[in-house]
Amino acid sequence: MPELPEMQALSERLAASLVGRRLQDARLLGFSSLKTVSPEPAELLGHVLTSVTRRAKYLVFTFDHGQRIVLHLSQAGRVDVEEPPKLTRPRGAVARFAFDGDQRSRAILIREFGTQRKAAWWILGADDEGPLEGLGPEPHTAEFSHLIRTSTSKRRLHSDLRDQHVMSGIGRGWGDDILHRARLSPFASLGSLSASERERLIEAVEHVLDHALALERTRTGGLSESSLSGRFAVHGRFGQPCPLPCGDTLARVSFESYEMTYCPSCQTKGKILADRRMSRLLK
């Protein structure tokens, strides 16, 4: 799933490409993807896009009359930039937004890989927060650091990092890499951490996301690759050597729909964490 670094860099590229253009067409191509009834897409037509920003894992397109399109790509949603706009409806198509320009029209096509259809978009009035309401603080803010330093949560760290209503912008992938850099067990809790461990976690969040964002800013165009997994240091690299010189092999915990990767030597004092799938197989 695209997370904070991917979505931030994508918002910057789309802003550079689209801001100042007038929306010509907002076409619904995946009929379960539009999550609002009013305002209608037709109310956006003819209005000028004034900004493309990001909140958590959402893209926010703001128009000159105050209405917004809020877009969430979910696990496998991607964005193609089309110049000129196309008329085709490729497999997994979600929506196409076409904009005019001084010389050539341009569009963005939202589409999904795989079989699940979870990418979604909302049309919101100026005072409607929609899915943005109740999101937690973002990394690199005082509120985020205060949360890490003071939380007494007993939930697993990996769960709190991924819960967008606790702290926003981080998902499974960068969550694995952050905890590995911080040398913290994904099964530890914020409430159990020492003061020095909390500071390590804040540093790891900022370092990992800053590095990822710098790499994402070298990308051009949209966000089109079917898989984004090659970016991570440990996430999705079960069975490979730990990138740190500990000599251990990366392990994983498998859940129903995803896996969590960690290093036993660096993060859990050599302990192999319980894997529910493996436990069922051994019964």
TORKOL-4160 file (C-alpha; in steps of 0.2 Angstrom, whole numbers, padded with zeros to 4 digits, m for minus):
283
<pt num="1" X="0000" Y="0000" Z="0000"/>
<pt num="2" X="0007" Y="0017" Z="m0004"/>
<pt num="3" X="0011" Y="0026" Z="0012"/>
<pt num="4" X="0016" Y="0043" Z="0018"/>
<pt num="5" X="0032" Y="0045" Z="0007"/>
<pt num="6" X="0024" Y="0038" Z="m0009"/>
<pt num="7" X="0008" Y="0049" Z="m0007"/>
<pt num="8" X="0018" Y="0065" Z="m0002"/>
<pt num="9" X="0029" Y="0064" Z="m0017"/>
<pt num="10" X="0014" Y="0059" Z="m0028"/>
<pt num="11" X="0005" Y="0074" Z="m0022"/>
<pt num="12" X="0019" Y="0086" Z="m0026"/>
<pt num="13" X="0021" Y="0079" Z="m0044"/>
<pt num="14" X="0002" Y="0080" Z="m0047"/>
<pt num="15" X="0002" Y="0098" Z="m0040"/>
<pt num="16" X="0016" Y="0103" Z="m0052"/>
<pt num="17" X="0007" Y="0095" Z="m0066"/>
<pt num="18" X="m0011" Y="0100" Z="m0063"/>
<pt num="19" X="m0013" Y="0115" Z="m0052"/>
<pt num="20" X="m0021" Y="0129" Z="m0062"/>
<pt num="21" X="m0030" Y="0118" Z="m0074"/>
<pt num="22" X="m0049" Y="0117" Z="m0076"/>
<pt num="23" X="m0058" Y="0101" Z="m0073"/>
<pt num="24" X="m0066" Y="0095" Z="m0089"/>
<pt num="25" X="m0072" Y="0078" Z="m0084"/>
<pt num="26" X="m0074" Y="0067" Z="m0068"/>
<pt num="27" X="m0078" Y="0050" Z="m0074"/>
<pt num="28" X="m0083" Y="0036" Z="m0062"/>
<pt num="29" X="m0076" Y="0019" Z="m0069"/>
<pt num="30" X="m0077" Y="0008" Z="m0054"/>
<pt num="31" X="m0095" Y="0010" Z="m0048"/>
<pt num="32" X="m0092" Y="0005" Z="m0030"/>
<pt num="33" X="m0077" Y="0018" Z="m0028"/>
<pt num="34" X="m0087" Y="0034" Z="m0026"/>
<pt num="35" X="m0092" Y="0035" Z="m0007"/>
<pt num="36" X="m0102" Y="0051" Z="m0008"/>
<pt num="37" X="m0119" Y="0055" Z="m0016"/>
<pt num="38" X="m0118" Y="0074" Z="m0014"/>
<pt num="39" X="m0110" Y="0085" Z="m0020"/>
<pt num="40" X="m0111" Y="0076" Z="m0037"/>
<pt num="41" X="m0095" Y="0075" Z="m0049"/>
<pt num="42" X="m0104" Y="0087" Z="m0061"/>
<pt num="43" X="m0103" Y="0101" Z="m0048"/>
<pt num="44" X="m0084" Y="0101" Z="m0050"/>
<pt num="45" X="m0084" Y="0103" Z="m0069"/>
<pt num="46" X="m0077" Y="0119" Z="m0075"/>
<pt num="47" X="m0068" Y="0123" Z="m0059"/>
<pt num="48" X="m0050" Y="0126" Z="m0057"/>
<pt num="49" X="m0039" Y="0115" Z="m0046"/>
<pt num="50" X="m0030" Y="0126" Z="m0034"/>
<pt num="51" X="m0020" Y="0113" Z="m0024"/>
<pt num="52" X="m0015" Y="0094" Z="m0022"/>
<pt num="53" X="m0010" Y="0090" Z="m0005"/>
<pt num="54" X="m0009" Y="0075" Z="0006"/>
<pt num="55" X="m0016" Y="0070" Z="0023"/>
<pt num="56" X="m0011" Y="0053" Z="0030"/>
<pt num="57" X="m0012" Y="0041" Z="0015"/>
<pt num="58" X="m0025" Y="0052" Z="0006"/>
<pt num="59" X="m0023" Y="0064" Z="m0008"/>
<pt num="60" X="m0033" Y="0080" Z="m0007"/>
<pt num="61" X="m0038" Y="0089" Z="m0023"/>
<pt num="62" X="m0045" Y="0107" Z="m0019"/>
<pt num="63" X="m0054" Y="0117" Z="m0031"/>
<pt num="64" X="m0057" Y="0136" Z="m0033"/>
<pt num="65" X="m0075" Y="0135" Z="m0025"/>
<pt num="66" X="m0069" Y="0125" Z="m0010"/>
<pt num="67" X="m0075" Y="0108" Z="m0014"/>
<pt num="68" X="m0063" Y="0094" Z="m0014"/>
<pt num="69" X="m0059" Y="0076" Z="m0020"/>
<pt num="70" X="m0051" Y="0065" Z="m0007"/>
<pt num="71" X="m0043" Y="0049" Z="m0014"/>
<pt num="72" X="m0037" Y="0034" Z="m0005"/>
<pt num="73" X="m0028" Y="0021" Z="m0015"/>
<pt num="74" X="m0029" Y="0007" Z="m0003"/>
<pt num="75" X="m0018" Y="m0008" Z="m0005"/>
<pt num="76" X="m0016" Y="m0009" Z="m0024"/>
<pt num="77" X="m0023" Y="0007" Z="m0031"/>
<pt num="78" X="m0011" Y="0016" Z="m0043"/>
<pt num="79" X="m0011" Y="0033" Z="m0053"/>
<pt num="80" X="m0007" Y="0035" Z="m0071"/>
<pt num="81" X="m0004" Y="0052" Z="m0079"/>
<pt num="82" X="m0011" Y="0053" Z="m0096"/>
<pt num="83" X="m0007" Y="0066" Z="m0109"/>
<pt num="84" X="m0018" Y="0068" Z="m0119"/>
<pt num="85" X="m0032" Y="0059" Z="m0109"/>
<pt num="86" X="m0037" Y="0042" Z="m0115"/>
<pt num="87" X="m0055" Y="0035" Z="m0118"/>
<pt num="88" X="m0051" Y="0017" Z="m0114"/>
<pt num="89" X="m0057" Y="0008" Z="m0098"/>
<pt num="90" X="m0043" Y="m0003" Z="m0093"/>
<pt num="91" X="m0045" Y="m0018" Z="m0081"/>
<pt num="92" X="m0046" Y="m0012" Z="m0063"/>
<pt num="93" X="m0051" Y="0006" Z="m0068"/>
<pt num="94" X="m0058" Y="0016" Z="m0054"/>
<pt num="95" X="m0060" Y="0034" Z="m0060"/>
<pt num="96" X="m0052" Y="0047" Z="m0073"/>
<pt num="97" X="m0051" Y="0065" Z="m0070"/>
<pt num="98" X="m0047" Y="0076" Z="m0085"/>
<pt num="99" X="m0040" Y="0094" Z="m0085"/>
<pt num="100" X="m0038" Y="0107" Z="m0098"/>
<pt num="101" X="m0022" Y="0116" Z="m0102"/>
<pt num="102" X="m0014" Y="0130" Z="m0112"/>
<pt num="103" X="m0009" Y="0118" Z="m0125"/>
<pt num="104" X="m0014" Y="0100" Z="m0121"/>
<pt num="105" X="m0026" Y="0092" Z="m0110"/>
<pt num="106" X="m0020" Y="0080" Z="m0096"/>
<pt num="107" X="m0029" Y="0067" Z="m0085"/>
<pt num="108" X="m0025" Y="0055" Z="m0071"/>
<pt num="109" X="m0032" Y="0038" Z="m0071"/>
<pt num="110" X="m0035" Y="0029" Z="m0055"/>
<pt num="111" X="m0034" Y="0010" Z="m0056"/>
<pt num="112" X="m0031" Y="m0006" Z="m0046"/>
<pt num="113" X="m0021" Y="m0022" Z="m0047"/>
<pt num="114" X="m0027" Y="m0038" Z="m0041"/>
<pt num="115" X="m0045" Y="m0044" Z="m0037"/>
<pt num="116" X="m0050" Y="m0033" Z="m0022"/>
<pt num="117" X="m0058" Y="m0016" Z="m0026"/>
<pt num="118" X="m0055" Y="m0005" Z="m0011"/>
<pt num="119" X="m0048" Y="0011" Z="m0019"/>
<pt num="120" X="m0061" Y="0025" Z="m0015"/>
<pt num="121" X="m0064" Y="0043" Z="m0018"/>
<pt num="122" X="m0075" Y="0056" Z="m0010"/>
<pt num="123" X="m0082" Y="0073" Z="m0016"/>
<pt num="124" X="m0083" Y="0085" Z="0000"/>
<pt num="125" X="m0089" Y="0102" Z="0003"/>
<pt num="126" X="m0077" Y="0115" Z="0011"/>
<pt num="127" X="m0083" Y="0111" Z="0028"/>
<pt num="128" X="m0084" Y="0092" Z="0027"/>
<pt num="129" X="m0069" Y="0082" Z="0033"/>
<pt num="130" X="m0076" Y="0065" Z="0027"/>
<pt num="131" X="m0063" Y="0051" Z="0030"/>
<pt num="132" X="m0050" Y="0064" Z="0036"/>
<pt num="133" X="m0060" Y="0067" Z="0052"/>
<pt num="134" X="m0052" Y="0059" Z="0067"/>
<pt num="135" X="m0035" Y="0054" Z="0059"/>
<pt num="136" X="m0020" Y="0054" Z="0071"/>
<pt num="137" X="m0005" Y="0065" Z="0072"/>
<pt num="138" X="0008" Y="0064" Z="0058"/>
<pt num="139" X="0026" Y="0060" Z="0059"/>
<pt num="140" X="0038" Y="0076" Z="0061"/>
<pt num="141" X="0025" Y="0085" Z="0071"/>
<pt num="142" X="0026" Y="0090" Z="0090"/>
<pt num="143" X="0009" Y="0080" Z="0092"/>
<pt num="144" X="0017" Y="0064" Z="0085"/>
<pt num="145" X="0032" Y="0065" Z="0096"/>
<pt num="146" X="0022" Y="0069" Z="0112"/>
<pt num="147" X="0011" Y="0054" Z="0108"/>
<pt num="148" X="0026" Y="0043" Z="0107"/>
<pt num="149" X="0034" Y="0050" Z="0123"/>
<pt num="150" X="0018" Y="0049" Z="0134"/>
<pt num="151" X="0007" Y="0035" Z="0127"/>
<pt num="152" X="0002" Y="0021" Z="0139"/>
<pt num="153" X="m0005" Y="0010" Z="0126"/>
<pt num="154" X="m0004" Y="m0009" Z="0129"/>
<pt num="155" X="m0007" Y="m0013" Z="0110"/>
<pt num="156" X="0007" Y="m0020" Z="0100"/>
<pt num="157" X="0018" Y="m0007" Z="0093"/>
<pt num="158" X="0015" Y="m0013" Z="0075"/>
<pt num="159" X="m0004" Y="m0011" Z="0078"/>
<pt num="160" X="m0002" Y="0007" Z="0084"/>
<pt num="161" X="0010" Y="0012" Z="0070"/>
<pt num="162" X="m0003" Y="0006" Z="0057"/>
<pt num="163" X="m0019" Y="0013" Z="0066"/>
<pt num="164" X="m0022" Y="0029" Z="0056"/>
<pt num="165" X="m0033" Y="0035" Z="0070"/>
<pt num="166" X="m0018" Y="0033" Z="0082"/>
<pt num="167" X="m0005" Y="0040" Z="0071"/>
<pt num="168" X="m0007" Y="0043" Z="0053"/>
<pt num="169" X="0003" Y="0040" Z="0037"/>
<pt num="170" X="0013" Y="0024" Z="0042"/>
<pt num="171" X="0007" Y="0006" Z="0036"/>
<pt num="172" X="0014" Y="m0012" Z="0036"/>
<pt num="173" X="0029" Y="m0009" Z="0025"/>
<pt num="174" X="0037" Y="0006" Z="0033"/>
<pt num="175" X="0031" Y="0000" Z="0050"/>
<pt num="176" X="0042" Y="m0015" Z="0048"/>
<pt num="177" X="0057" Y="m0005" Z="0043"/>
<pt num="178" X="0054" Y="0008" Z="0057"/>
<pt num="179" X="0054" Y="m0005" Z="0071"/>
<pt num="180" X="0069" Y="m0014" Z="0064"/>
<pt num="181" X="0079" Y="0002" Z="0064"/>
<pt num="182" X="0073" Y="0006" Z="0081"/>
<pt num="183" X="0078" Y="m0011" Z="0087"/>
<pt num="184" X="0061" Y="m0014" Z="0095"/>
<pt num="185" X="0050" Y="m0029" Z="0095"/>
<pt num="186" X="0034" Y="m0027" Z="0085"/>
<pt num="187" X="0025" Y="m0036" Z="0099"/>
<pt num="188" X="0031" Y="m0023" Z="0112"/>
<pt num="189" X="0019" Y="m0009" Z="0117"/>
<pt num="190" X="0021" Y="0009" Z="0118"/>
<pt num="191" X="0017" Y="0009" Z="0137"/>
<pt num="192" X="0031" Y="m0004" Z="0140"/>
<pt num="193" X="0045" Y="0007" Z="0132"/>
<pt num="194" X="0058" Y="0016" Z="0141"/>
<pt num="195" X="0062" Y="0034" Z="0138"/>
<pt num="196" X="0077" Y="0030" Z="0128"/>
<pt num="197" X="0067" Y="0017" Z="0117"/>
<pt num="198" X="0054" Y="0030" Z="0114"/>
<pt num="199" X="0067" Y="0042" Z="0108"/>
<pt num="200" X="0074" Y="0028" Z="0097"/>
<pt num="201" X="0057" Y="0026" Z="0089"/>
<pt num="202" X="0054" Y="0044" Z="0085"/>
<pt num="203" X="0072" Y="0045" Z="0077"/>
<pt num="204" X="0068" Y="0029" Z="0067"/>
<pt num="205" X="0051" Y="0036" Z="0061"/>
<pt num="206" X="0059" Y="0052" Z="0055"/>
<pt num="207" X="0075" Y="0044" Z="0047"/>
<pt num="208" X="0065" Y="0030" Z="0038"/>
<pt num="209" X="0052" Y="0041" Z="0031"/>
<pt num="210" X="0064" Y="0055" Z="0026"/>
<pt num="211" X="0075" Y="0043" Z="0017"/>
<pt num="212" X="0060" Y="0035" Z="0008"/>
<pt num="213" X="0053" Y="0052" Z="0003"/>
<pt num="214" X="0070" Y="0057" Z="m0004"/>
<pt num="215" X="0069" Y="0042" Z="m0015"/>
<pt num="216" X="0051" Y="0045" Z="m0020"/>
<pt num="217" X="0055" Y="0062" Z="m0025"/>
<pt num="218" X="0066" Y="0055" Z="m0039"/>
<pt num="219" X="0051" Y="0047" Z="m0047"/>
<pt num="220" X="0043" Y="0055" Z="m0062"/>
<pt num="221" X="0025" Y="0054" Z="m0068"/>
<pt num="222" X="0012" Y="0045" Z="m0058"/>
<pt num="223" X="0013" Y="0030" Z="m0047"/>
<pt num="224" X="0010" Y="0016" Z="m0059"/>
<pt num="225" X="0020" Y="0000" Z="m0053"/>
<pt num="226" X="0010" Y="m0015" Z="m0049"/>
<pt num="227" X="0022" Y="m0019" Z="m0034"/>
<pt num="228" X="0031" Y="m0006" Z="m0023"/>
<pt num="229" X="0039" Y="m0019" Z="m0012"/>
<pt num="230" X="0057" Y="m0016" Z="m0018"/>
<pt num="231" X="0059" Y="m0001" Z="m0007"/>
<pt num="232" X="0060" Y="m0009" Z="0010"/>
<pt num="233" X="0075" Y="m0014" Z="0020"/>
<pt num="234" X="0066" Y="m0028" Z="0029"/>
<pt num="235" X="0047" Y="m0028" Z="0025"/>
<pt num="236" X="0043" Y="m0043" Z="0013"/>
<pt num="237" X="0061" Y="m0050" Z="0014"/>
<pt num="238" X="0057" Y="m0065" Z="0025"/>
<pt num="239" X="0072" Y="m0078" Z="0024"/>
<pt num="240" X="0085" Y="m0065" Z="0018"/>
<pt num="241" X="0099" Y="m0059" Z="0029"/>
<pt num="242" X="0096" Y="m0045" Z="0041"/>
<pt num="243" X="0103" Y="m0029" Z="0033"/>
<pt num="244" X="0113" Y="m0026" Z="0049"/>
<pt num="245" X="0128" Y="m0036" Z="0053"/>
<pt num="246" X="0120" Y="m0047" Z="0066"/>
<pt num="247" X="0122" Y="m0063" Z="0055"/>
<pt num="248" X="0104" Y="m0068" Z="0058"/>
<pt num="249" X="0090" Y="m0071" Z="0045"/>
<pt num="250" X="0074" Y="m0061" Z="0044"/>
<pt num="251" X="0058" Y="m0069" Z="0051"/>
<pt num="252" X="0040" Y="m0066" Z="0049"/>
<pt num="253" X="0023" Y="m0067" Z="0058"/>
<pt num="254" X="0009" Y="m0072" Z="0046"/>
<pt num="255" X="m0008" Y="m0065" Z="0048"/>
<pt num="256" X="m0024" Y="m0069" Z="0037"/>
<pt num="257" X="m0020" Y="m0055" Z="0024"/>
<pt num="258" X="m0003" Y="m0049" Z="0027"/>
<pt num="259" X="0014" Y="m0053" Z="0035"/>
<pt num="260" X="0025" Y="m0044" Z="0047"/>
<pt num="261" X="0044" Y="m0045" Z="0045"/>
<pt num="262" X="0057" Y="m0043" Z="0059"/>
<pt num="263" X="0075" Y="m0048" Z="0064"/>
<pt num="264" X="0075" Y="m0060" Z="0080"/>
<pt num="265" X="0093" Y="m0054" Z="0084"/>
<pt num="266" X="0090" Y="m0036" Z="0082"/>
<pt num="267" X="0073" Y="m0034" Z="0089"/>
<pt num="268" X="0067" Y="m0049" Z="0100"/>
<pt num="269" X="0083" Y="m0054" Z="0109"/>
<pt num="270" X="0083" Y="m0070" Z="0098"/>
<pt num="271" X="0065" Y="m0075" Z="0102"/>
<pt num="272" X="0054" Y="m0081" Z="0087"/>
<pt num="273" X="0037" Y="m0073" Z="0088"/>
<pt num="274" X="0022" Y="m0084" Z="0088"/>
<pt num="275" X="0015" Y="m0086" Z="0070"/>
<pt num="276" X="m0003" Y="m0091" Z="0070"/>
<pt num="277" X="m0003" Y="m0099" Z="0053"/>
<pt num="278" X="0012" Y="m0110" Z="0058"/>
<pt num="279" X="0004" Y="m0114" Z="0075"/>
<pt num="280" X="m0012" Y="m0121" Z="0066"/>
<pt num="281" X="m0001" Y="m0131" Z="0054"/>
<pt num="282" X="0008" Y="m0139" Z="0068"/>
<pt num="283" X="m0008" Y="m0144" Z="0078"/>
